[in-house]
Amino acid sequence: MHIAYMIGNGFDIALGLKTKYSDFYQFYVKTESNSELIREFKKALKEELGITDKWSDLELALGQYLQNLSNISQFDELLDDIRFNLSEYLKNVQGLFKSDICKKIDTKEFLEQLLTPERFLRGRNKSALEQFYSSVETKPYYFNVISFNYTNSIEQILKITHDSNEHLSLGYRAVIGNVERRLYNLYHVHGSVIEDMILGINDENQLENLDFRDIPEIRSDFIKPESNLAQGHGVEEVCKEQIRKASVICIFGSSLGKTDQLWWELIAEQLRERECRLVIFDYKPHFLQLNSSRSFRFKQEIIRIIFGNDVPSDANDKVYVNFNSDLFNSELFKIEFA
């Protein structure tokens, strides 16, 4: 049986890394620039950060801001500046993680948590997923991780020392519940701080500069599916295939944002057409176990994000959602830290 993990920025945040866009903005607006275009962008960014939360999604907000530009040279200048500074910022974050937090993480505990997502579901969801495991009856369980993050935090925890957007046949194994479970492959579908960093939107409808929609060079640099094709590394297609063959798809630390809509549509297609399950570990800071009945309402919101307006009748039976789970929590750490 194949199980695919899709890991978003919430994973790094849970480990204590300052990888929110709001963290990056604090660094970025303070960097010096000789470019009038960049200075104007930073001025607008600082002003809007104080009055709106639209920049909580950099890619989506950037798709809107590009209507202020008039040609491909300006586009290149702005995108290159943001991409370079984001890479430099995250390299520093990675370095701090390596020198401090990562040393406190128990690799064995991390693997055991990763390889047993059912442990972190509650009640009926836990039982339902375990029953689904039994119905599939194919062993061992192969786990493949698709990271949406540019950082190498997972590699550091696993003590993988070489930089790559594909780590294949990793060979991590554990026998849990009389079943052999293997962490097989790890992919960075959006690239990394070292190479192939993809920063962009899901489709042309998120690009508000209508003239830019007709410029192939901009499309291939800023619309994610076209950017992946232009780079030619093939990681996106490999990751899509992992989703297509997975019996269970787990999402952790993702906001299910619109700029990655193609992935949610692919998952919805799998759930409609075959027997598979979707497990979502979501974080809601104001969610209370004392009022857990409200989780059904929140689950329906998530299901609508995945399926859109065409929600199948068996969606609630195929989608399990756990809010504020203990997955990748403080038990990972050998030493308590503040």
Contacts in CASP RR format, 6 or more apart in sequence:
PFRMAT RR
TARGET T0000
AUTHOR 0000-0000-0000
METHOD contacts of the structure
MODEL  1
MHIAYMIGNGFDIALGLKTKYSDFYQFYVKTESNSELIREFKKALKEELG
ITDKWSDLELALGQYLQNLSNISQFDELLDDIRFNLSEYLKNVQGLFKSD
ICKKIDTKEFLEQLLTPERFLRGRNKSALEQFYSSVETKPYYFNVISFNY
TNSIEQILKITHDSNEHLSLGYRAVIGNVERRLYNLYHVHGSVIEDMILG
INDENQLENLDFRDIPEIRSDFIKPESNLAQGHGVEEVCKEQIRKASVIC
IFGSSLGKTDQLWWELIAEQLRERECRLVIFDYKPHFLQLNSSRSFRFKQ
EIIRIIFGNDVPSDANDKVYVNFNSDLFNSELFKIEFA
1 133 0 8 1.000
1 136 0 8 1.000
1 138 0 8 1.000
1 139 0 8 1.000
1 140 0 8 1.000
1 141 0 8 1.000
1 142 0 8 1.000
1 247 0 8 1.000
1 248 0 8 1.000
2 141 0 8 1.000
2 142 0 8 1.000
2 144 0 8 1.000
2 242 0 8 1.000
2 245 0 8 1.000
2 246 0 8 1.000
2 247 0 8 1.000
2 248 0 8 1.000
3 117 0 8 1.000
3 141 0 8 1.000
3 142 0 8 1.000
3 143 0 8 1.000
3 144 0 8 1.000
3 246 0 8 1.000
3 247 0 8 1.000
3 248 0 8 1.000
3 249 0 8 1.000
3 250 0 8 1.000
4 143 0 8 1.000
4 144 0 8 1.000
4 145 0 8 1.000
4 146 0 8 1.000
4 242 0 8 1.000
4 243 0 8 1.000
4 246 0 8 1.000
4 248 0 8 1.000
4 249 0 8 1.000
4 250 0 8 1.000
5 114 0 8 1.000
5 117 0 8 1.000
5 143 0 8 1.000
5 144 0 8 1.000
5 145 0 8 1.000
5 146 0 8 1.000
5 250 0 8 1.000
5 251 0 8 1.000
5 252 0 8 1.000
6 146 0 8 1.000
6 148 0 8 1.000
6 249 0 8 1.000
6 250 0 8 1.000
6 251 0 8 1.000
6 252 0 8 1.000
6 254 0 8 1.000
6 263 0 8 1.000
7 145 0 8 1.000
7 146 0 8 1.000
7 147 0 8 1.000
7 148 0 8 1.000
7 149 0 8 1.000
7 154 0 8 1.000
7 252 0 8 1.000
7 253 0 8 1.000
7 254 0 8 1.000
8 147 0 8 1.000
8 148 0 8 1.000
8 149 0 8 1.000
8 252 0 8 1.000
8 253 0 8 1.000
8 254 0 8 1.000
9 19 0 8 1.000
9 20 0 8 1.000
9 148 0 8 1.000
9 149 0 8 1.000
9 253 0 8 1.000
9 254 0 8 1.000
9 255 0 8 1.000
10 252 0 8 1.000
10 253 0 8 1.000
10 254 0 8 1.000
10 283 0 8 1.000
11 147 0 8 1.000
11 149 0 8 1.000
11 153 0 8 1.000
11 154 0 8 1.000
11 252 0 8 1.000
11 253 0 8 1.000
11 328 0 8 1.000
12 19 0 8 1.000
12 149 0 8 1.000
12 151 0 8 1.000
12 153 0 8 1.000
13 19 0 8 1.000
13 20 0 8 1.000
13 253 0 8 1.000
14 253 0 8 1.000
14 328 0 8 1.000
14 329 0 8 1.000
15 97 0 8 1.000
15 101 0 8 1.000
15 105 0 8 1.000
15 153 0 8 1.000
15 328 0 8 1.000
15 332 0 8 1.000
16 101 0 8 1.000
17 93 0 8 1.000
17 96 0 8 1.000
17 97 0 8 1.000
17 101 0 8 1.000
17 151 0 8 1.000
17 153 0 8 1.000
18 93 0 8 1.000
19 90 0 8 1.000
19 93 0 8 1.000
19 149 0 8 1.000
19 151 0 8 1.000
21 55 0 8 1.000
21 56 0 8 1.000
21 57 0 8 1.000
21 58 0 8 1.000
22 49 0 8 1.000
22 55 0 8 1.000
22 56 0 8 1.000
23 89 0 8 1.000
24 58 0 8 1.000
24 85 0 8 1.000
24 86 0 8 1.000
24 89 0 8 1.000
24 90 0 8 1.000
25 45 0 8 1.000
25 49 0 8 1.000
25 55 0 8 1.000
27 85 0 8 1.000
27 89 0 8 1.000
28 42 0 8 1.000
28 45 0 8 1.000
28 82 0 8 1.000
28 85 0 8 1.000
28 86 0 8 1.000
28 89 0 8 1.000
29 42 0 8 1.000
29 45 0 8 1.000
29 46 0 8 1.000
31 85 0 8 1.000
33 39 0 8 1.000
33 42 0 8 1.000
33 81 0 8 1.000
35 77 0 8 1.000
35 81 0 8 1.000
37 69 0 8 1.000
37 74 0 8 1.000
37 77 0 8 1.000
37 78 0 8 1.000
38 77 0 8 1.000
38 78 0 8 1.000
38 81 0 8 1.000
41 65 0 8 1.000
41 78 0 8 1.000
44 65 0 8 1.000
44 68 0 8 1.000
45 55 0 8 1.000
48 54 0 8 1.000
48 55 0 8 1.000
49 55 0 8 1.000
54 60 0 8 1.000
54 61 0 8 1.000
54 64 0 8 1.000
55 61 0 8 1.000
57 255 0 8 1.000
57 257 0 8 1.000
57 258 0 8 1.000
57 259 0 8 1.000
58 82 0 8 1.000
58 199 0 8 1.000
59 199 0 8 1.000
59 200 0 8 1.000
59 201 0 8 1.000
59 259 0 8 1.000
60 201 0 8 1.000
60 206 0 8 1.000
60 257 0 8 1.000
60 258 0 8 1.000
60 259 0 8 1.000
62 79 0 8 1.000
62 82 0 8 1.000
62 199 0 8 1.000
62 200 0 8 1.000
62 201 0 8 1.000
63 200 0 8 1.000
63 201 0 8 1.000
63 206 0 8 1.000
63 207 0 8 1.000
63 208 0 8 1.000
63 209 0 8 1.000
63 222 0 8 1.000
64 208 0 8 1.000
66 75 0 8 1.000
66 78 0 8 1.000
66 207 0 8 1.000
66 208 0 8 1.000
66 209 0 8 1.000
66 212 0 8 1.000
66 222 0 8 1.000
67 208 0 8 1.000
67 209 0 8 1.000
69 75 0 8 1.000
69 78 0 8 1.000
69 209 0 8 1.000
69 212 0 8 1.000
72 215 0 8 1.000
72 217 0 8 1.000
72 218 0 8 1.000
75 212 0 8 1.000
75 218 0 8 1.000
75 221 0 8 1.000
75 222 0 8 1.000
76 221 0 8 1.000
79 199 0 8 1.000
79 221 0 8 1.000
79 222 0 8 1.000
82 199 0 8 1.000
83 197 0 8 1.000
83 199 0 8 1.000
86 150 0 8 1.000
86 197 0 8 1.000
86 199 0 8 1.000
87 150 0 8 1.000
87 193 0 8 1.000
87 197 0 8 1.000
90 150 0 8 1.000
90 151 0 8 1.000
90 193 0 8 1.000
91 193 0 8 1.000
93 151 0 8 1.000
94 151 0 8 1.000
94 152 0 8 1.000
94 153 0 8 1.000
94 156 0 8 1.000
94 193 0 8 1.000
97 151 0 8 1.000
97 153 0 8 1.000
97 156 0 8 1.000
98 156 0 8 1.000
100 337 0 8 1.000
101 337 0 8 1.000
102 153 0 8 1.000
102 156 0 8 1.000
102 157 0 8 1.000
104 333 0 8 1.000
104 334 0 8 1.000
104 335 0 8 1.000
104 337 0 8 1.000
105 157 0 8 1.000
105 332 0 8 1.000
105 333 0 8 1.000
105 334 0 8 1.000
106 332 0 8 1.000
106 333 0 8 1.000
106 334 0 8 1.000
107 157 0 8 1.000
107 158 0 8 1.000
107 159 0 8 1.000
109 331 0 8 1.000
109 332 0 8 1.000
110 157 0 8 1.000
110 158 0 8 1.000
110 328 0 8 1.000
110 332 0 8 1.000
111 158 0 8 1.000
111 172 0 8 1.000
111 174 0 8 1.000
111 183 0 8 1.000
112 174 0 8 1.000
112 176 0 8 1.000
113 119 0 8 1.000
113 120 0 8 1.000
113 327 0 8 1.000
113 328 0 8 1.000
113 331 0 8 1.000
113 332 0 8 1.000
114 143 0 8 1.000
114 145 0 8 1.000
114 183 0 8 1.000
115 141 0 8 1.000
115 143 0 8 1.000
115 174 0 8 1.000
115 176 0 8 1.000
115 181 0 8 1.000
115 183 0 8 1.000
116 176 0 8 1.000
116 181 0 8 1.000
117 129 0 8 1.000
117 248 0 8 1.000
117 250 0 8 1.000
117 279 0 8 1.000
117 281 0 8 1.000
117 327 0 8 1.000
118 126 0 8 1.000
118 129 0 8 1.000
118 130 0 8 1.000
118 133 0 8 1.000
119 126 0 8 1.000
120 281 0 8 1.000
120 322 0 8 1.000
120 325 0 8 1.000
120 326 0 8 1.000
120 327 0 8 1.000
121 129 0 8 1.000
121 279 0 8 1.000
121 320 0 8 1.000
121 322 0 8 1.000
121 325 0 8 1.000
122 322 0 8 1.000
125 320 0 8 1.000
125 321 0 8 1.000
125 322 0 8 1.000
128 317 0 8 1.000
128 320 0 8 1.000
129 248 0 8 1.000
129 277 0 8 1.000
129 279 0 8 1.000
129 320 0 8 1.000
132 247 0 8 1.000
132 248 0 8 1.000
132 277 0 8 1.000
133 248 0 8 1.000
136 247 0 8 1.000
138 247 0 8 1.000
139 179 0 8 1.000
139 180 0 8 1.000
140 179 0 8 1.000
140 180 0 8 1.000
140 181 0 8 1.000
140 182 0 8 1.000
141 179 0 8 1.000
141 180 0 8 1.000
141 181 0 8 1.000
141 182 0 8 1.000
142 182 0 8 1.000
142 184 0 8 1.000
143 181 0 8 1.000
143 182 0 8 1.000
143 183 0 8 1.000
143 184 0 8 1.000
144 184 0 8 1.000
144 185 0 8 1.000
144 186 0 8 1.000
144 187 0 8 1.000
144 242 0 8 1.000
144 246 0 8 1.000
145 154 0 8 1.000
145 183 0 8 1.000
145 185 0 8 1.000
145 186 0 8 1.000
145 187 0 8 1.000
146 187 0 8 1.000
146 189 0 8 1.000
146 239 0 8 1.000
146 242 0 8 1.000
146 243 0 8 1.000
147 154 0 8 1.000
147 186 0 8 1.000
147 187 0 8 1.000
147 188 0 8 1.000
147 189 0 8 1.000
148 189 0 8 1.000
148 190 0 8 1.000
148 254 0 8 1.000
148 260 0 8 1.000
149 188 0 8 1.000
149 190 0 8 1.000
150 188 0 8 1.000
150 190 0 8 1.000
150 191 0 8 1.000
150 192 0 8 1.000
150 193 0 8 1.000
150 197 0 8 1.000
151 192 0 8 1.000
151 193 0 8 1.000
152 160 0 8 1.000
152 163 0 8 1.000
152 192 0 8 1.000
152 193 0 8 1.000
154 186 0 8 1.000
155 161 0 8 1.000
155 167 0 8 1.000
155 186 0 8 1.000
158 170 0 8 1.000
158 172 0 8 1.000
158 183 0 8 1.000
158 186 0 8 1.000
160 167 0 8 1.000
160 170 0 8 1.000
160 186 0 8 1.000
163 192 0 8 1.000
163 194 0 8 1.000
163 195 0 8 1.000
165 187 0 8 1.000
165 188 0 8 1.000
165 189 0 8 1.000
165 191 0 8 1.000
165 192 0 8 1.000
165 195 0 8 1.000
165 196 0 8 1.000
165 233 0 8 1.000
165 235 0 8 1.000
166 185 0 8 1.000
166 186 0 8 1.000
166 187 0 8 1.000
166 188 0 8 1.000
166 235 0 8 1.000
166 238 0 8 1.000
167 185 0 8 1.000
167 186 0 8 1.000
167 187 0 8 1.000
168 184 0 8 1.000
168 185 0 8 1.000
169 184 0 8 1.000
169 185 0 8 1.000
170 183 0 8 1.000
170 184 0 8 1.000
170 185 0 8 1.000
170 186 0 8 1.000
171 182 0 8 1.000
171 183 0 8 1.000
171 184 0 8 1.000
172 182 0 8 1.000
172 183 0 8 1.000
173 180 0 8 1.000
173 181 0 8 1.000
173 182 0 8 1.000
173 183 0 8 1.000
174 180 0 8 1.000
174 181 0 8 1.000
175 181 0 8 1.000
185 242 0 8 1.000
187 235 0 8 1.000
187 238 0 8 1.000
187 239 0 8 1.000
187 242 0 8 1.000
188 196 0 8 1.000
188 235 0 8 1.000
189 228 0 8 1.000
189 235 0 8 1.000
189 236 0 8 1.000
189 239 0 8 1.000
190 197 0 8 1.000
190 198 0 8 1.000
190 199 0 8 1.000
190 224 0 8 1.000
191 197 0 8 1.000
191 198 0 8 1.000
191 235 0 8 1.000
196 231 0 8 1.000
196 233 0 8 1.000
196 235 0 8 1.000
198 224 0 8 1.000
198 227 0 8 1.000
198 228 0 8 1.000
198 231 0 8 1.000
199 222 0 8 1.000
200 222 0 8 1.000
200 223 0 8 1.000
200 224 0 8 1.000
200 227 0 8 1.000
200 259 0 8 1.000
201 207 0 8 1.000
201 222 0 8 1.000
201 223 0 8 1.000
201 224 0 8 1.000
201 259 0 8 1.000
202 223 0 8 1.000
202 224 0 8 1.000
202 225 0 8 1.000
202 258 0 8 1.000
202 259 0 8 1.000
202 260 0 8 1.000
202 261 0 8 1.000
202 262 0 8 1.000
203 223 0 8 1.000
203 225 0 8 1.000
203 261 0 8 1.000
203 262 0 8 1.000
204 213 0 8 1.000
204 219 0 8 1.000
204 223 0 8 1.000
206 258 0 8 1.000
206 259 0 8 1.000
207 213 0 8 1.000
207 218 0 8 1.000
207 222 0 8 1.000
207 223 0 8 1.000
212 218 0 8 1.000
212 219 0 8 1.000
212 222 0 8 1.000
213 219 0 8 1.000
219 226 0 8 1.000
220 226 0 8 1.000
220 227 0 8 1.000
220 229 0 8 1.000
220 230 0 8 1.000
221 227 0 8 1.000
221 230 0 8 1.000
224 259 0 8 1.000
224 260 0 8 1.000
224 262 0 8 1.000
225 236 0 8 1.000
225 262 0 8 1.000
228 234 0 8 1.000
228 235 0 8 1.000
228 236 0 8 1.000
228 237 0 8 1.000
240 266 0 8 1.000
243 249 0 8 1.000
243 263 0 8 1.000
243 266 0 8 1.000
243 267 0 8 1.000
243 270 0 8 1.000
244 266 0 8 1.000
244 270 0 8 1.000
246 270 0 8 1.000
246 276 0 8 1.000
247 275 0 8 1.000
247 276 0 8 1.000
247 277 0 8 1.000
248 276 0 8 1.000
248 277 0 8 1.000
248 278 0 8 1.000
248 279 0 8 1.000
249 267 0 8 1.000
249 270 0 8 1.000
249 276 0 8 1.000
249 277 0 8 1.000
249 278 0 8 1.000
249 279 0 8 1.000
250 278 0 8 1.000
250 279 0 8 1.000
250 280 0 8 1.000
250 281 0 8 1.000
251 278 0 8 1.000
251 279 0 8 1.000
251 280 0 8 1.000
251 281 0 8 1.000
252 281 0 8 1.000
252 327 0 8 1.000
252 328 0 8 1.000
253 281 0 8 1.000
253 282 0 8 1.000
253 283 0 8 1.000
254 260 0 8 1.000
256 264 0 8 1.000
256 302 0 8 1.000
256 305 0 8 1.000
256 306 0 8 1.000
257 264 0 8 1.000
257 305 0 8 1.000
264 305 0 8 1.000
264 306 0 8 1.000
267 278 0 8 1.000
267 306 0 8 1.000
268 306 0 8 1.000
268 307 0 8 1.000
268 308 0 8 1.000
270 276 0 8 1.000
271 278 0 8 1.000
271 306 0 8 1.000
271 307 0 8 1.000
271 312 0 8 1.000
271 315 0 8 1.000
271 318 0 8 1.000
271 319 0 8 1.000
272 312 0 8 1.000
276 318 0 8 1.000
277 318 0 8 1.000
277 319 0 8 1.000
277 320 0 8 1.000
278 306 0 8 1.000
278 318 0 8 1.000
278 319 0 8 1.000
278 320 0 8 1.000
279 320 0 8 1.000
279 321 0 8 1.000
279 322 0 8 1.000
280 302 0 8 1.000
280 319 0 8 1.000
280 320 0 8 1.000
280 321 0 8 1.000
280 322 0 8 1.000
281 322 0 8 1.000
281 325 0 8 1.000
281 327 0 8 1.000
282 298 0 8 1.000
282 302 0 8 1.000
282 321 0 8 1.000
282 322 0 8 1.000
282 323 0 8 1.000
282 324 0 8 1.000
283 323 0 8 1.000
283 324 0 8 1.000
284 298 0 8 1.000
284 323 0 8 1.000
284 324 0 8 1.000
287 294 0 8 1.000
287 295 0 8 1.000
287 298 0 8 1.000
287 323 0 8 1.000
287 324 0 8 1.000
295 321 0 8 1.000
295 323 0 8 1.000
298 321 0 8 1.000
298 323 0 8 1.000
299 316 0 8 1.000
299 319 0 8 1.000
299 321 0 8 1.000
302 319 0 8 1.000
302 321 0 8 1.000
303 311 0 8 1.000
303 315 0 8 1.000
303 316 0 8 1.000
303 319 0 8 1.000
304 311 0 8 1.000
306 319 0 8 1.000
307 315 0 8 1.000
330 336 0 8 1.000
END
